[in-house]
Amino acid sequence: MGRASMTQTIEAGIRDREFPDVDATMACVRIYMALDGYGAYVNSPLPFEHIAYRYFVADVAEWALSLPPGTLRAHAEISHTLERP
């Protein structure tokens, strides 16, 4: 999903009252930057397991979208579980 599509998705969430009134472009950039940073660790050959790492993207997305802490962690946990062999 490109920046324009992500921004439009966030704007739709704001219109549908799924998210508070936030700057959709700013939220999009912050979420993509979190994904990029997360990817740097994913590509590391060394195993790394820490709660800060597991929930980093969800925590940043919650902050960027002004959602209450923990709102997205359940989704992150499901995704993390599905990634394990």
Backbone as JSON Lines, residues from 0, in Angstrom:
{"i":0,"aa":"M","n":[0.85,-1.16,0.0],"ca":[0.0,0.0,0.0],"c":[0.9,1.23,0.0]}
{"i":1,"aa":"G","n":[0.67,2.11,-0.92],"ca":[1.45,3.34,-1.01],"c":[0.98,4.39,-0.02]}
{"i":2,"aa":"R","n":[1.75,5.48,0.05],"ca":[1.45,6.54,1.01],"c":[0.06,7.14,0.77]}
{"i":3,"aa":"A","n":[-0.29,7.36,-0.5],"ca":[-1.6,7.95,-0.79],"c":[-2.73,7.03,-0.34]}
{"i":4,"aa":"S","n":[-2.59,5.74,-0.6],"ca":[-3.63,4.78,-0.2],"c":[-3.74,4.69,1.32]}
{"i":5,"aa":"M","n":[-2.59,4.66,1.99],"ca":[-2.6,4.59,3.46],"c":[-3.24,5.85,4.04]}
{"i":6,"aa":"T","n":[-2.88,7.0,3.49],"ca":[-3.46,8.25,3.98],"c":[-4.97,8.26,3.77]}
{"i":7,"aa":"Q","n":[-5.42,7.79,2.61],"ca":[-6.86,7.72,2.34],"c":[-7.56,6.75,3.28]}
{"i":8,"aa":"T","n":[-6.9,5.64,3.61],"ca":[-7.47,4.68,4.55],"c":[-7.62,5.3,5.93]}
{"i":9,"aa":"I","n":[-6.61,6.03,6.36],"ca":[-6.68,6.71,7.66],"c":[-7.77,7.77,7.63]}
{"i":10,"aa":"E","n":[-7.85,8.54,6.55],"ca":[-8.9,9.57,6.44],"c":[-10.29,8.93,6.49]}
{"i":11,"aa":"A","n":[-10.45,7.78,5.85],"ca":[-11.74,7.07,5.91],"c":[-12.04,6.63,7.34]}
{"i":12,"aa":"G","n":[-11.01,6.17,8.06],"ca":[-11.19,5.8,9.46],"c":[-11.59,6.98,10.33]}
{"i":13,"aa":"I","n":[-11.07,8.14,10.0],"ca":[-11.45,9.36,10.73],"c":[-12.91,9.7,10.44]}
{"i":14,"aa":"R","n":[-13.28,9.65,9.16],"ca":[-14.68,9.94,8.78],"c":[-15.65,8.97,9.43]}
{"i":15,"aa":"D","n":[-15.23,7.69,9.51],"ca":[-16.09,6.65,10.1],"c":[-15.99,6.6,11.62]}
{"i":16,"aa":"R","n":[-15.23,7.52,12.18],"ca":[-15.03,7.64,13.64],"c":[-14.34,6.42,14.25]}
{"i":17,"aa":"E","n":[-13.55,5.72,13.43],"ca":[-12.72,4.63,13.96],"c":[-11.46,5.18,14.61]}
{"i":18,"aa":"F","n":[-11.03,6.35,14.12],"ca":[-9.87,7.06,14.67],"c":[-10.3,8.46,15.05]}
{"i":19,"aa":"P","n":[-9.63,9.03,16.05],"ca":[-9.88,10.45,16.35],"c":[-9.4,11.32,15.19]}
{"i":20,"aa":"D","n":[-9.69,12.6,15.27],"ca":[-9.28,13.54,14.23],"c":[-7.77,13.78,14.34]}
{"i":21,"aa":"V","n":[-7.01,13.06,13.53],"ca":[-5.55,13.19,13.51],"c":[-5.13,13.66,12.12]}
{"i":22,"aa":"D","n":[-3.89,14.08,11.99],"ca":[-3.32,14.43,10.7],"c":[-2.99,13.1,10.01]}
{"i":23,"aa":"A","n":[-3.77,12.76,9.0],"ca":[-3.64,11.45,8.35],"c":[-2.28,11.27,7.68]}
{"i":24,"aa":"T","n":[-1.76,12.3,7.07],"ca":[-0.45,12.19,6.43],"c":[0.64,11.97,7.46]}
{"i":25,"aa":"M","n":[0.58,12.7,8.55],"ca":[1.57,12.53,9.61],"c":[1.5,11.12,10.2]}
{"i":26,"aa":"A","n":[0.3,10.64,10.44],"ca":[0.14,9.29,10.97],"c":[0.7,8.26,10.0]}
{"i":27,"aa":"C","n":[0.41,8.43,8.73],"ca":[0.9,7.52,7.7],"c":[2.43,7.48,7.7]}
{"i":28,"aa":"V","n":[3.06,8.63,7.69],"ca":[4.53,8.7,7.67],"c":[5.11,8.02,8.9]}
{"i":29,"aa":"R","n":[4.54,8.28,10.06],"ca":[5.05,7.67,11.3],"c":[4.91,6.15,11.28]}
{"i":30,"aa":"I","n":[3.78,5.67,10.79],"ca":[3.57,4.22,10.73],"c":[4.55,3.58,9.75]}
{"i":31,"aa":"Y","n":[4.73,4.2,8.58],"ca":[5.69,3.64,7.61],"c":[7.12,3.68,8.15]}
{"i":32,"aa":"M","n":[7.47,4.73,8.86],"ca":[8.82,4.79,9.45],"c":[9.0,3.69,10.48]}
{"i":33,"aa":"A","n":[7.96,3.4,11.26],"ca":[8.03,2.31,12.23],"c":[8.2,0.97,11.52]}
{"i":34,"aa":"L","n":[7.49,0.78,10.43],"ca":[7.64,-0.46,9.65],"c":[9.05,-0.6,9.09]}
{"i":35,"aa":"D","n":[9.6,0.5,8.6],"ca":[10.98,0.46,8.09],"c":[11.97,0.1,9.19]}
{"i":36,"aa":"G","n":[11.81,0.72,10.35],"ca":[12.7,0.42,11.47],"c":[12.56,-1.02,11.93]}
{"i":37,"aa":"Y","n":[11.34,-1.5,11.96],"ca":[11.08,-2.89,12.34],"c":[11.77,-3.84,11.36]}
{"i":38,"aa":"G","n":[11.71,-3.48,10.09],"ca":[12.33,-4.29,9.06],"c":[13.83,-4.43,9.23]}
{"i":39,"aa":"A","n":[14.46,-3.41,9.79],"ca":[15.91,-3.49,10.02],"c":[16.24,-4.63,10.98]}
{"i":40,"aa":"Y","n":[15.41,-4.85,11.97],"ca":[15.63,-5.95,12.92],"c":[15.21,-7.29,12.32]}
{"i":41,"aa":"V","n":[14.16,-7.3,11.53],"ca":[13.7,-8.54,10.91],"c":[14.8,-9.12,10.03]}
{"i":42,"aa":"N","n":[15.53,-8.27,9.36],"ca":[16.58,-8.72,8.45],"c":[17.88,-9.06,9.14]}
{"i":43,"aa":"S","n":[17.96,-8.89,10.44],"ca":[19.16,-9.25,11.19],"c":[19.26,-10.76,11.3]}
{"i":44,"aa":"P","n":[20.46,-11.31,11.12],"ca":[20.62,-12.77,11.23],"c":[20.53,-13.28,12.67]}
{"i":45,"aa":"L","n":[20.65,-12.39,13.64],"ca":[20.61,-12.8,15.04],"c":[19.18,-12.81,15.55]}
{"i":46,"aa":"P","n":[18.8,-13.84,16.29],"ca":[17.44,-13.86,16.86],"c":[17.29,-12.76,17.92]}
{"i":47,"aa":"F","n":[16.12,-12.18,17.95],"ca":[15.86,-11.12,18.93],"c":[14.39,-11.18,19.3]}
{"i":48,"aa":"E","n":[14.12,-11.37,20.56],"ca":[12.74,-11.45,21.03],"c":[12.62,-10.58,22.28]}
{"i":49,"aa":"H","n":[11.85,-9.55,22.17],"ca":[11.61,-8.65,23.3],"c":[10.25,-8.01,23.09]}
{"i":50,"aa":"I","n":[9.56,-7.73,24.16],"ca":[8.21,-7.15,24.07],"c":[8.23,-5.81,23.33]}
{"i":51,"aa":"A","n":[9.29,-5.03,23.51],"ca":[9.39,-3.75,22.82],"c":[9.47,-3.95,21.31]}
{"i":52,"aa":"Y","n":[10.15,-5.0,20.9],"ca":[10.27,-5.31,19.48],"c":[8.95,-5.86,18.93]}
{"i":53,"aa":"R","n":[8.36,-6.77,19.66],"ca":[7.12,-7.42,19.21],"c":[6.01,-6.4,18.95]}
{"i":54,"aa":"Y","n":[5.87,-5.42,19.81],"ca":[4.75,-4.48,19.72],"c":[5.13,-3.1,19.18]}
{"i":55,"aa":"F","n":[6.34,-2.94,18.7],"ca":[6.8,-1.62,18.28],"c":[5.88,-0.96,17.27]}
{"i":56,"aa":"V","n":[5.58,-1.65,16.19],"ca":[4.75,-1.05,15.14],"c":[3.35,-0.75,15.66]}
{"i":57,"aa":"A","n":[2.77,-1.67,16.42],"ca":[1.44,-1.44,16.99],"c":[1.46,-0.24,17.94]}
{"i":58,"aa":"D","n":[2.5,-0.13,18.76],"ca":[2.6,0.99,19.69],"c":[2.71,2.32,18.95]}
{"i":59,"aa":"V","n":[3.52,2.36,17.9],"ca":[3.68,3.59,17.12],"c":[2.38,3.93,16.39]}
{"i":60,"aa":"A","n":[1.72,2.92,15.83],"ca":[0.46,3.17,15.13],"c":[-0.6,3.71,16.1]}
{"i":61,"aa":"E","n":[-0.65,3.15,17.31],"ca":[-1.59,3.67,18.32],"c":[-1.3,5.14,18.61]}
{"i":62,"aa":"W","n":[-0.03,5.44,18.79],"ca":[0.37,6.83,19.09],"c":[0.03,7.74,17.91]}
{"i":63,"aa":"A","n":[0.36,7.32,16.69],"ca":[0.14,8.14,15.51],"c":[-1.35,8.38,15.25]}
{"i":64,"aa":"L","n":[-2.17,7.4,15.61],"ca":[-3.62,7.5,15.37],"c":[-4.38,7.96,16.61]}
{"i":65,"aa":"S","n":[-3.66,8.29,17.67],"ca":[-4.27,8.74,18.93],"c":[-5.25,7.7,19.49]}
{"i":66,"aa":"L","n":[-4.87,6.43,19.38],"ca":[-5.68,5.35,19.95],"c":[-5.18,5.04,21.36]}
{"i":67,"aa":"P","n":[-6.05,4.55,22.23],"ca":[-5.61,4.2,23.58],"c":[-4.53,3.12,23.54]}
{"i":68,"aa":"P","n":[-3.55,3.2,24.43],"ca":[-2.5,2.17,24.48],"c":[-3.11,0.77,24.62]}
{"i":69,"aa":"G","n":[-2.57,-0.16,23.86],"ca":[-3.03,-1.54,23.91],"c":[-4.1,-1.89,22.89]}
{"i":70,"aa":"T","n":[-4.64,-0.88,22.21],"ca":[-5.72,-1.11,21.24],"c":[-5.3,-2.08,20.14]}
{"i":71,"aa":"L","n":[-4.09,-1.95,19.65],"ca":[-3.65,-2.76,18.52],"c":[-2.79,-3.96,18.92]}
{"i":72,"aa":"R","n":[-2.47,-4.09,20.18],"ca":[-1.58,-5.18,20.6],"c":[-2.18,-6.56,20.34]}
{"i":73,"aa":"A","n":[-3.47,-6.71,20.47],"ca":[-4.09,-8.02,20.2],"c":[-3.87,-8.4,18.74]}
{"i":74,"aa":"H","n":[-3.96,-7.44,17.84],"ca":[-3.71,-7.71,16.43],"c":[-2.25,-8.05,16.19]}
{"i":75,"aa":"A","n":[-1.36,-7.36,16.88],"ca":[0.07,-7.65,16.75],"c":[0.38,-9.04,17.27]}
{"i":76,"aa":"E","n":[-0.28,-9.45,18.35],"ca":[-0.05,-10.77,18.92],"c":[-0.51,-11.87,17.96]}
{"i":77,"aa":"I","n":[-1.65,-11.67,17.33],"ca":[-2.14,-12.64,16.35],"c":[-1.17,-12.74,15.19]}
{"i":78,"aa":"S","n":[-0.72,-11.61,14.69],"ca":[0.22,-11.59,13.58],"c":[1.53,-12.27,13.97]}
{"i":79,"aa":"H","n":[2.02,-12.01,15.17],"ca":[3.27,-12.61,15.63],"c":[3.12,-14.12,15.73]}
{"i":80,"aa":"T","n":[1.98,-14.59,16.22],"ca":[1.73,-16.02,16.36],"c":[1.68,-16.7,14.98]}
{"i":81,"aa":"L","n":[1.08,-16.04,14.01],"ca":[0.98,-16.61,12.68],"c":[2.33,-16.7,11.98]}
{"i":82,"aa":"E","n":[3.28,-15.83,12.34],"ca":[4.6,-15.83,11.72],"c":[5.47,-16.97,12.21]}
{"i":83,"aa":"R","n":[5.2,-17.49,13.38],"ca":[6.04,-18.55,13.95],"c":[5.79,-19.86,13.24]}
{"i":84,"aa":"P","n":[6.85,-20.66,13.01],"ca":[6.67,-21.96,12.36],"c":[5.95,-22.96,13.24]}
